[in-house]
Amino acid sequence: QVQLVESGGGLVQAGGSLRLSCAASGRFSSIITMGWYRQAPGNQRELVAAITSGGTTNYVDSVKGRFTISRDNNKNTVYLQMNSLKPEDTAVYYCNVRPRELFTVGEYWGQGTQVTVSS
């Protein structure tokens, strides 16, 4: 079993910045991918950014150049630095990790953290 603890959401004005963190703990040998998804009211959950254990990243087009995903493998923690925030970034942000467990690769979700960007 893997536990995820998210932090860093909040209310910010358009143009502002926030940094999300997600720390993973539990029984696993390594984490293959770590990522952030978001879901706004009435919308489907979408991938915002992801990063592999080797550092390869990918982003949804709408956040490219504004958001940066990074990870600290020693701390099993993933970060999402969000700059130049826009009202359309308002959503609940969920951490997602795929750890290598004893006989399989699991998938776990954080509890979600609200990000609200006011205009």
Disulfide bonds with the S-S distance in Angstrom:
Cys22-Cys95 2.13
